Amino acid sequence: MSEQLKIKLSIANRVYPLTITPDQEQGLRSAAQKIDSTIKQFEKSYSVQDKQDVLAMCALQFATQNEQKTIDNSSLNEDLESRLIAIDKLLDSHLINNVL
């Protein structure tokens, strides 16, 4: 069993104790800092008083970014697949023409 690490993350002025594997720590700490930074940005840009509203806006922003990356990756994969199919056809054509 892998070693467990107990950490405390602060998000929106609340502390969350977590038990994680050591390889998760950097990502979790980075994510918590990004959330806090985004909260501060929303609070500065908009007159939002309720932390729940700000957290919902953060969640929407992060989810949107994640979905857009998924869409972009899907489009990229489709483009790469069509290019590979075209290259495969060219290679087949070249091999058939040079073998005969």
Secondary structure in CASP SS format (residue, H / E / C, confidence):
PFRMAT SS
TARGET T0000
AUTHOR 0000-0000-0000
METHOD secondary structure of the structure
MODEL  1
M C 1.00
S C 1.00
E C 1.00
Q C 1.00
L E 1.00
K E 1.00
I E 1.00
K E 1.00
L E 1.00
S E 1.00
I E 1.00
A C 1.00
N C 1.00
R E 1.00
V E 1.00
Y E 1.00
P E 1.00
L E 1.00
T E 1.00
I E 1.00
T C 1.00
P H 1.00
D H 1.00
Q H 1.00
E H 1.00
Q H 1.00
G H 1.00
L H 1.00
R H 1.00
S H 1.00
A H 1.00
A H 1.00
Q H 1.00
K H 1.00
I H 1.00
D H 1.00
S H 1.00
T H 1.00
I H 1.00
K H 1.00
Q H 1.00
F H 1.00
E H 1.00
K H 1.00
S H 1.00
Y C 1.00
S C 1.00
V C 1.00
Q C 1.00
D C 1.00
K H 1.00
Q H 1.00
D H 1.00
V H 1.00
L H 1.00
A H 1.00
M H 1.00
C H 1.00
A H 1.00
L H 1.00
Q H 1.00
F H 1.00
A H 1.00
T H 1.00
Q H 1.00
N H 1.00
E H 1.00
Q H 1.00
K H 1.00
T H 1.00
I H 1.00
D H 1.00
N H 1.00
S H 1.00
S H 1.00
L H 1.00
N H 1.00
E H 1.00
D H 1.00
L H 1.00
E H 1.00
S H 1.00
R H 1.00
L H 1.00
I H 1.00
A H 1.00
I H 1.00
D H 1.00
K H 1.00
L H 1.00
L H 1.00
D H 1.00
S H 1.00
H H 1.00
L H 1.00
I H 1.00
N H 1.00
N H 1.00
V H 1.00
L C 1.00
END
